[in-house]
């Protein structure tokens, strides 16, 4: 199958100046595509990559400023909390935090570790709480060993079994469950008769 060949359209001086602006700005190439009508995203990215200095991949200059502002106001936030407060995606937040947590030029450190879901303090992954400064990172809590896991599972099973045991109410071990008083009668066909009328 023959395909029609496209003639190469050279880059104008005006387009090259715009490419330089995009390369040095903190914006993504995709966000600046309105400056290059008739050009594809792939072509613009390729042209920028061929320039002397490459635009850093995924560089968002405003993200670190937002993180710094939020951590100044409220130290000890997790990556998810920072993403919610700044409106940036979690991945970009974590990339900036790890970048500024490097040994050379360290400006943020791990001040604490919490469970990923604070509402459910049970087992789950640990996540870092970040604070501005150059102090050493707080070590991650040790994993539970097999004995601790078995003990936790036994306690959980006992709590569940106690709730489900009908004789536990008679023994006074658990309170009487609350339920609707009296008989509840539901007429299944009342609505059908009302609609027919």
Backbone bond lengths (Angstrom), bond angles and torsions (degrees), N, CA, C in turn:
res aa  C-N    CA-C-N  psi(-1)  N-CA   C-N-CA  omega(-1)  CA-C   N-CA-C  phi
1 X - - - 1.454 - - 1.521 109.32 -
2 X 1.349 115.91 125.90 1.459 121.18 -178.26 1.517 109.93 -81.84
3 X 1.325 117.19 135.49 1.451 121.19 176.25 1.511 109.06 -112.61
4 X 1.305 115.71 144.53 1.458 120.66 -179.33 1.521 109.50 -73.59
5 X 1.340 115.41 128.57 1.455 119.53 -178.48 1.521 109.96 -79.91
6 X 1.330 116.41 137.32 1.455 121.45 178.40 1.516 109.01 -95.38
7 X 1.299 116.36 132.73 1.455 119.50 178.09 1.524 108.82 -75.67
8 X 1.331 116.77 141.26 1.456 121.40 -178.58 1.521 109.80 -71.85
9 X 1.316 115.83 131.12 1.460 121.50 177.23 1.517 107.39 -105.64
10 X 1.310 116.17 119.21 1.454 120.81 -178.10 1.525 112.31 -69.88
11 X 1.328 114.90 161.31 1.462 121.06 179.39 1.525 109.46 -86.74
12 X 1.312 116.20 128.61 1.458 121.05 178.76 1.527 109.88 -78.19
13 X 1.338 115.25 164.41 1.470 119.81 178.35 1.528 110.86 -62.25
14 X 1.334 115.72 -36.28 1.470 120.24 179.20 1.529 110.40 -63.90
15 X 1.349 116.73 -43.01 1.469 120.57 179.04 1.526 110.93 -65.71
16 X 1.337 116.82 -37.95 1.463 120.41 179.20 1.527 111.02 -64.69
17 X 1.348 116.20 -37.54 1.464 120.16 177.29 1.527 110.17 -65.20
18 X 1.341 116.10 -39.85 1.466 119.68 177.63 1.527 111.12 -65.83
19 X 1.342 116.21 -39.39 1.460 120.23 177.56 1.528 110.70 -59.42
20 X 1.328 116.13 -41.10 1.461 120.21 179.40 1.530 110.98 -65.39
21 X 1.336 116.47 -38.56 1.466 120.81 177.72 1.533 110.58 -62.98
22 X 1.330 115.95 -43.90 1.473 120.40 179.70 1.523 110.05 -64.84
23 X 1.336 116.40 -41.66 1.465 120.72 -177.53 1.526 111.95 -62.77
24 X 1.329 116.55 -38.58 1.462 120.19 -176.68 1.528 112.99 -89.52
25 X 1.331 117.35 -12.61 1.467 119.87 179.64 1.529 109.69 -80.40
26 X 1.323 116.02 171.77 1.458 120.51 177.47 1.515 112.77 -91.52
27 X 1.326 117.34 8.78 1.468 121.15 -176.00 1.516 110.79 -91.37
28 X 1.324 115.54 159.18 1.462 120.31 176.79 1.527 109.47 -81.04
29 X 1.316 115.32 159.06 1.471 120.23 178.92 1.526 110.04 -62.79
30 X 1.327 116.26 -40.24 1.459 120.66 -178.13 1.525 111.85 -60.87
31 X 1.343 116.28 -36.45 1.459 120.17 -179.23 1.536 112.09 -71.20
32 X 1.335 117.01 -17.88 1.473 121.03 -176.92 1.525 112.63 -106.56
33 X 1.322 118.44 12.64 1.462 120.99 -176.33 1.529 112.80 -64.93
34 X 1.349 117.63 -20.94 1.470 119.42 179.02 1.535 111.19 -66.22
35 X 1.327 117.94 -16.01 1.467 121.73 178.41 1.524 112.59 -80.94
36 X 1.340 116.67 -9.97 1.462 120.73 -176.35 1.523 111.22 -127.39
37 X 1.338 118.09 68.05 1.471 119.59 179.40 1.530 110.60 -63.89
38 X 1.318 115.44 138.23 1.461 120.46 -179.94 1.518 113.99 85.86
39 X 1.340 117.69 -5.16 1.462 121.39 178.46 1.524 109.58 -106.07
40 X 1.306 115.96 146.24 1.471 119.62 177.69 1.521 109.48 -87.32
41 X 1.336 115.76 159.24 1.454 121.67 178.21 1.527 110.77 -60.00
42 X 1.336 115.48 -39.60 1.464 120.79 -179.66 1.534 110.58 -63.48
43 X 1.338 116.48 -41.57 1.465 120.54 -178.77 1.525 111.09 -65.71
44 X 1.346 116.64 -41.70 1.468 120.34 -179.58 1.524 110.30 -66.12
45 X 1.328 116.83 -43.78 1.463 120.12 179.09 1.531 111.11 -62.51
46 X 1.334 116.43 -41.28 1.462 120.82 -179.78 1.518 110.87 -63.55
47 X 1.334 115.82 -42.11 1.471 119.65 -179.64 1.530 110.84 -65.17
48 X 1.328 116.78 -40.99 1.470 120.13 178.69 1.528 110.50 -65.41
49 X 1.333 116.74 -38.78 1.465 119.62 -179.28 1.526 111.77 -67.78
50 X 1.350 117.10 -24.59 1.465 120.79 178.90 1.531 112.48 -83.49
51 X 1.340 117.05 -8.36 1.451 119.89 179.90 1.531 109.63 -75.12
52 X 1.325 117.28 168.05 1.469 121.97 -174.01 1.515 112.60 -53.76
53 X 1.324 116.68 -57.08 1.459 121.17 -179.39 1.510 108.46 -108.10
54 X 1.304 116.35 128.03 1.458 120.37 -177.60 1.518 110.86 -79.95
55 X 1.322 114.78 146.63 1.469 119.84 175.08 1.518 107.68 -71.94
56 X 1.326 119.94 127.20 1.468 120.55 178.60 1.518 111.60 -59.28
57 X 1.320 115.87 134.64 1.461 120.53 -177.23 1.534 110.38 -68.11
58 X 1.322 116.10 130.40 1.450 121.36 176.51 1.521 114.01 65.38
59 X 1.341 118.27 25.88 1.468 120.31 -177.54 1.521 109.53 -82.38
60 X 1.288 116.64 118.77 1.461 122.58 176.64 1.529 106.04 -118.79
61 X 1.314 117.15 106.55 1.466 119.86 -175.42 1.524 112.09 -69.49
62 X 1.331 117.82 -27.86 1.465 120.36 -175.56 1.532 112.49 -80.42
63 X 1.336 117.28 -18.07 1.466 119.77 -174.07 1.523 111.02 -65.61
64 X 1.344 117.21 -46.03 1.458 118.87 -178.47 1.528 110.88 -64.66
65 X 1.348 117.38 -37.74 1.469 120.09 177.45 1.532 110.41 -59.72
66 X 1.330 116.16 -41.73 1.467 120.66 179.62 1.532 110.84 -67.32
67 X 1.341 116.84 -41.42 1.466 120.58 178.51 1.524 109.95 -61.99
68 X 1.336 116.37 -46.00 1.461 121.26 -179.17 1.526 111.20 -60.85
69 X 1.321 116.23 -40.41 1.469 120.80 179.61 1.529 110.59 -64.38
70 X 1.331 117.23 -44.92 1.467 120.92 -178.05 1.537 111.74 -69.06
71 X 1.336 117.64 -39.57 1.464 120.49 -179.20 1.528 111.54 -73.08
72 X 1.334 117.24 -26.00 1.464 120.04 174.86 1.527 109.74 -68.50
73 X 1.341 115.22 -41.37 1.469 119.74 179.89 1.522 111.82 -74.38
74 X 1.342 116.81 -41.49 1.471 121.07 -176.89 1.528 109.48 -136.76
75 X 1.334 118.92 92.34 1.475 119.81 177.82 1.528 111.24 -67.67
76 X 1.338 115.34 155.53 1.465 120.38 174.45 1.515 114.29 83.15
77 X 1.340 118.15 32.34 1.467 121.20 178.46 1.527 109.98 -91.62
78 X 1.321 115.93 150.02 1.462 121.01 175.36 1.527 109.63 -84.49
79 X 1.322 116.10 169.54 1.461 120.34 178.30 1.518 112.34 -60.93
80 X 1.338 117.65 -40.61 1.471 121.68 179.44 1.531 110.63 -65.03
81 X 1.324 116.61 -41.44 1.461 119.87 178.63 1.523 111.19 -64.32
82 X 1.329 116.62 -40.17 1.462 120.37 177.37 1.525 111.35 -65.32
83 X 1.335 116.81 -38.92 1.467 120.41 178.16 1.528 110.57 -62.55
84 X 1.336 117.16 -40.80 1.464 121.14 179.06 1.524 110.83 -65.84
85 X 1.331 117.13 -42.44 1.464 120.97 -175.73 1.528 112.15 -73.63
86 X 1.339 117.72 -35.38 1.464 120.40 -175.88 1.526 112.91 -91.25
87 X 1.337 117.22 -21.51 1.463 119.79 -177.44 1.517 112.90 82.91
88 X 1.322 118.12 9.96 1.463 122.13 178.72 1.525 109.00 -99.43
89 X 1.336 116.58 159.84 1.461 119.21 -179.17 1.538 109.88 -71.62
90 X 1.326 115.29 153.38 1.469 121.87 -176.26 1.524 111.39 -61.08
91 X 1.309 117.43 -38.18 1.473 120.79 -177.96 1.521 111.24 -62.20
92 X 1.347 117.19 -45.41 1.461 120.12 179.39 1.530 111.50 -64.66
93 X 1.343 115.83 -38.36 1.466 120.04 177.75 1.528 109.89 -60.25
94 X 1.334 117.15 -48.96 1.462 120.95 -177.42 1.529 111.02 -66.61
95 X 1.340 118.11 -36.52 1.464 120.63 177.45 1.526 110.71 -60.32
96 X 1.344 116.17 -44.65 1.474 120.11 -179.61 1.534 110.70 -67.16
97 X 1.339 117.13 -39.63 1.462 120.41 -179.98 1.526 111.19 -64.19
98 X 1.333 117.18 -45.59 1.462 120.43 178.74 1.532 110.58 -64.62
99 X 1.326 116.29 -37.23 1.465 121.19 179.88 1.535 110.47 -62.72
100 X 1.342 117.01 -42.21 1.461 121.17 -178.73 1.532 112.45 -86.98
101 X 1.342 116.90 -0.53 1.469 121.55 177.41 1.526 111.10 -99.03
102 X 1.341 116.36 1.50 1.464 120.52 -179.80 1.530 109.93 -65.19
103 X 1.341 118.15 150.79 1.474 120.59 -177.06 1.528 113.87 -55.60
104 X 1.350 117.19 -38.33 1.453 118.83 179.25 1.532 109.04 -85.99
105 X 1.317 116.09 121.84 1.465 121.42 179.89 1.518 113.11 70.36
106 X 1.323 117.94 38.22 1.468 122.21 -177.69 1.525 110.55 -69.08
107 X 1.335 116.76 125.96 1.474 120.89 -179.56 1.521 112.78 -124.78
108 X 1.331 117.50 -2.25 1.463 121.04 178.40 1.526 107.94 -145.08
109 X 1.326 116.64 145.15 1.459 119.97 -178.72 1.532 110.48 -138.57
110 X 1.335 115.85 163.09 1.469 122.65 178.63 1.526 107.54 -83.95
111 X 1.331 115.85 111.76 1.465 119.79 -176.61 1.531 112.56 -93.05
112 X 1.339 117.36 -18.59 1.465 119.93 -177.25 1.521 108.73 -165.12
113 X 1.322 116.23 167.79 1.469 122.92 174.63 1.519 108.17 -126.80
114 X 1.332 116.75 135.70 1.466 121.55 177.57 1.525 108.51 -133.64
115 X 1.329 115.00 165.65 1.462 119.02 175.55 1.525 109.26 -70.68
116 X 1.323 116.45 150.85 1.466 120.86 -176.97 1.512 112.17 -60.95
117 X 1.345 116.95 -32.28 1.459 121.21 179.32 1.526 108.91 -116.48
118 X 1.355 117.72 97.04 1.475 119.43 -176.71 1.524 113.52 -62.73
119 X 1.365 117.84 -28.04 1.470 120.48 179.76 1.525 111.32 -67.59
120 X 1.333 116.65 -25.86 1.466 121.21 179.67 1.526 108.29 -118.79
121 X 1.339 118.07 90.31 1.465 120.55 -173.03 1.520 115.07 -73.36
122 X 1.298 118.13 8.90 1.461 121.01 -179.30 1.514 112.09 -72.84
123 X 1.315 118.08 -162.65 1.462 120.68 -177.81 1.518 110.85 -64.40
124 X 1.306 115.14 146.13 1.456 121.41 -179.45 1.511 108.97 171.28
125 X 1.319 118.12 173.09 1.463 119.60 -178.00 1.528 112.09 -69.19
126 X 1.324 115.77 147.13 1.466 121.65 175.04 1.519 109.43 -85.20
127 X 1.330 117.56 141.46 1.469 122.28 175.52 1.528 108.84 -127.44
128 X 1.337 115.63 153.51 1.457 121.10 -176.06 1.531 111.03 -80.68
129 X 1.335 115.43 147.23 1.466 122.94 167.48 1.523 105.96 -106.85
130 X 1.336 116.28 126.07 1.461 121.41 -172.51 1.521 111.72 -102.74
131 X 1.346 115.77 143.32 1.462 122.90 177.80 1.527 108.39 -140.29
132 X 1.322 116.68 144.37 1.461 120.76 178.62 1.527 110.01 -69.73
133 X 1.332 116.52 138.37 1.459 121.63 179.37 1.519 110.41 143.09
134 X 1.329 115.99 176.57 1.469 120.90 -178.06 1.528 111.75 -117.67
135 X 1.323 117.14 21.86 1.472 120.78 179.96 1.530 110.55 -71.11
136 X 1.327 118.01 161.34 1.480 120.42 178.36 1.537 110.78 -64.69
137 X 1.324 115.10 146.84 1.463 120.53 179.22 1.530 110.34 -68.41
138 X 1.333 115.55 141.65 1.461 121.11 174.14 1.530 108.44 -70.54
139 X 1.334 118.70 129.34 1.470 119.44 -178.58 1.528 111.96 -62.92
140 X 1.300 114.75 148.61 1.467 120.48 177.93 1.526 109.52 -68.22
141 X 1.355 117.92 138.38 1.472 119.67 178.35 1.526 111.80 -58.62
142 X 1.320 114.98 145.59 1.473 120.24 -178.72 1.526 110.27 -67.09
143 X 1.307 115.31 149.99 1.470 120.09 176.59 1.512 110.29 -70.68
144 X 1.338 115.17 153.30 1.464 119.65 176.94 1.525 109.30 -70.39
145 X 1.332 115.57 137.31 1.465 117.99 175.33 1.534 109.20 -82.67
146 X 1.313 115.96 177.86 1.469 120.82 -174.45 1.528 111.59 -62.73
147 X 1.345 117.56 -38.85 1.474 120.80 -179.28 1.531 110.70 -65.16
148 X 1.343 116.63 -42.69 1.474 120.15 179.01 1.526 111.36 -64.07
149 X 1.329 115.82 -39.70 1.476 119.39 178.84 1.526 110.87 -64.11
150 X 1.349 116.79 -42.71 1.469 120.51 179.44 1.527 110.61 -64.23
151 X 1.330 116.59 -40.68 1.461 120.80 178.62 1.528 110.35 -62.99
152 X 1.335 116.80 -43.92 1.468 120.85 178.32 1.525 110.86 -61.64
153 X 1.335 117.10 -43.62 1.458 120.90 -179.24 1.530 111.43 -66.02
154 X 1.347 116.80 -37.60 1.472 119.69 178.07 1.527 110.86 -63.58
155 X 1.339 116.68 -44.22 1.467 120.89 179.98 1.525 110.81 -63.14
156 X 1.324 116.50 -41.05 1.460 120.73 178.88 1.525 110.78 -64.59
157 X 1.350 116.52 -41.50 1.457 120.67 179.10 1.523 111.29 -64.40
158 X 1.345 116.20 -41.17 1.463 119.38 -179.47 1.527 111.33 -64.38
159 X 1.324 116.66 -40.58 1.474 119.51 178.87 1.518 110.59 -63.31
160 X 1.332 116.73 -43.40 1.464 120.72 179.68 1.515 111.04 -66.04
161 X 1.330 117.03 -43.21 1.462 120.92 -178.93 1.521 110.88 -65.27
162 X 1.332 117.12 -36.56 1.464 120.77 -179.04 1.529 110.00 -65.83
163 X 1.346 116.46 -38.78 1.464 119.70 -179.90 1.526 111.10 -68.35
164 X 1.334 116.35 -34.22 1.464 120.02 -175.51 1.522 113.10 -88.18
165 X 1.329 119.59 -5.56 1.456 122.83 -176.10 1.530 110.00 -82.72
166 X 1.358 119.43 114.02 1.468 120.35 -179.20 1.533 113.06 -67.13
167 X 1.339 117.81 -24.63 1.461 120.59 -179.53 1.530 112.37 -80.32
168 X 1.346 116.44 -14.30 1.460 119.70 179.59 1.526 110.91 -67.80
169 X 1.357 117.40 -29.33 1.468 120.94 177.49 1.521 109.53 -67.60
170 X 1.347 115.81 -43.79 1.466 119.95 -179.91 1.532 111.19 -65.08
171 X 1.313 116.43 -33.67 1.462 119.92 -179.98 1.531 111.37 -80.64
172 X 1.342 117.03 -9.14 1.464 120.72 179.69 1.516 113.26 80.29
173 X 1.346 117.39 15.08 1.466 120.41 -178.85 1.526 111.90 -77.72
174 X 1.340 117.08 -29.41 1.470 121.34 179.10 1.519 108.52 -132.12
175 X 1.349 117.72 152.67 1.466 119.41 179.32 1.526 111.39 -71.91
176 X 1.329 115.57 158.87 1.463 121.26 178.44 1.524 108.42 -69.48
177 X 1.343 118.82 128.43 1.471 119.52 -179.91 1.525 111.47 -65.13
178 X 1.328 115.81 142.04 1.466 121.77 179.60 1.520 109.16 -81.66
179 X 1.324 116.18 136.33 1.461 120.81 178.82 1.524 108.47 -148.78
180 X 1.326 116.50 169.34 1.466 121.03 178.51 1.524 109.80 -65.22
181 X 1.336 116.60 138.02 1.461 121.50 -178.30 1.534 110.02 -84.15
182 X 1.333 117.15 145.66 1.460 122.10 178.00 1.515 112.16 79.32
183 X 1.346 114.15 -177.65 1.458 119.45 -179.45 1.518 109.99 -86.22
184 X 1.310 116.00 139.73 1.470 121.74 176.75 1.514 106.64 -109.17
185 X 1.351 116.40 115.87 1.468 121.54 -177.84 1.517 107.81 -111.87
186 X 1.313 115.67 129.58 1.458 120.63 -179.96 1.518 108.29 -118.40
187 X 1.325 116.78 123.47 1.456 121.62 176.48 1.517 108.15 -94.11
188 X 1.318 115.43 115.09 1.455 119.95 -174.57 1.520 113.15 -73.53
189 X 1.347 117.19 -29.50 1.459 119.43 -171.22 1.527 113.33 -99.94
190 X 1.340 119.27 0.74 1.466 120.50 -178.92 1.520 112.05 -60.06
191 X 1.315 117.15 -43.49 1.468 119.54 -178.24 1.517 112.51 -65.72
192 X 1.317 116.20 -35.49 1.469 119.77 179.81 1.521 110.42 -65.26
193 X 1.374 117.39 -41.25 1.456 120.15 179.10 1.530 110.47 -66.92
194 X 1.347 117.25 -38.46 1.454 119.74 -179.60 1.527 110.71 -65.08
195 X 1.338 116.84 -40.29 1.465 120.26 179.59 1.531 110.62 -67.43
196 X 1.320 116.87 -37.04 1.485 120.42 -179.68 1.536 110.51 -67.51
197 X 1.347 116.86 -34.93 1.468 120.25 179.98 1.520 108.73 -73.36
